[in-house]
Amino acid sequence: MGKHRIYTTSFASVYPHYVTKAEKKGRTKDEVDEIIRWLTGYSQEELEALMENKTDFETFFAEAPQMNPSRGLIKGVICGVRVEDIEEPIMQEIRYLDKLIDELAKGKAMEKILRTK
């Protein structure tokens, strides 16, 4: 069995869906960006360059400058699977991001999403 197609999907093609999901619930693009920067360690400029270059998800996460050590605190179900039980490292990182965006869309406070409290 080959890689899941999300690995070869460009991050830039999914990013607008994250923003739309957040904005439909009264949240902002800036909050989405803050979550992504918190999780990956990318600067805003790096994030924008990666999207411009249509970097795929696998590369996006594999080359992230500093995956946040607090991401292990992210728990719960996304797409019917517990994120903490996903064994494939890159898939787990992708699902962590999905879970954080879900929490944003559900109205959670940023400090809770970013696991600072």
N, C-alpha and C positions, 0 to 999 in steps of 0.2 A: 504494500500500500504506500502510495506517495505522500508527500507533504500535503497538509490541509491547504486549501487555496488561499486562506487568509494570509499565509506566509508570503505569498508572492503578490498580494494585493497592495497597492500603494497606500501608504498612510494618508496621503492627501485626498484619496478618493473616499475615505471613511470619515475623516475629520469633519466635513460639513454636517454629517449625520449626528455626530456628537454635539456640535453647536446647536443644530436644529432641535434636538431632543431637550437640551438645556433651556433654550430660549422659549420653547413652547410652555415651559413651566416657570417662566419669569426669571430665569437665570441668565448669565451672560457668557459671551465668547471669552472674555477676560478670565472668568472663573474656570472655564474649560482649559484654557491655556495654563493657568496657575496649577491646576491638577496635573496636567501633563508634565510641566516643569518639575513639580514636586516629586512625581513618580520616577522620572528619568534623569533628572539633572541637566537636561538641555536648557540653554538660554533661549530667550524669545527669538533672537536672531538665528540661532542654530535650528530651532523648530521651523521657522519660516523657510530657511534654506532647504531643509529636508523635504518640506512639502513642495517647494518649487522644483526640486530634483526628482520628485515622485518616488522617493525612497520606499521600498517595500517594508512591510511590518517586521519581517525577520531581521533585516538590517537595522531598522529603526531601534528595536530593542537590543539586539546583539551589540550595537555600537553606542548605546546610551552611556553618557559620561559617568553617571553615578546613580545607579538604581537605589532608591530610598530604602534604607535598612528597616524602616517602620512598615514597609509594604506587607510584611509578614503578619501584621495585625489586621489586614483586610480579610474578612470572613464573609461567608454567605454564598447564596446560590445565584449563578448567572447561566442562562440557557440550560437550566435543569441540572447543572453540575456545581458542586461545592468548589469554590476557587481554591480553597486550601488543600483539596485532594487531587488537583491536577498535577500529574507527574512530569509532563513535558515542560521544561523551563520557559521557553519562548511563549507557548500557549498560555501558561499561567500568567506571564506578564501582560499579555493581551487581555486576558480575562480580568486581571486586577484593574486595568484601565476601564474596561467595560463596567465593572462593579462601581468604581468611583464615579463615573458619569451617571450611572443609575441613581446613586445616592444623591448627587447634585440635583438631578431631575425630580427626585422625591422630596426635595426641600430641606435636606440635612444642612446644618450649619457647616461652613467651610472648615472651622477648626476641628470638627468631628470627622469630616471627610479626610482631612490631612493628618488625622490621628495625632493632633497636638494636645488633645484633652482626653 
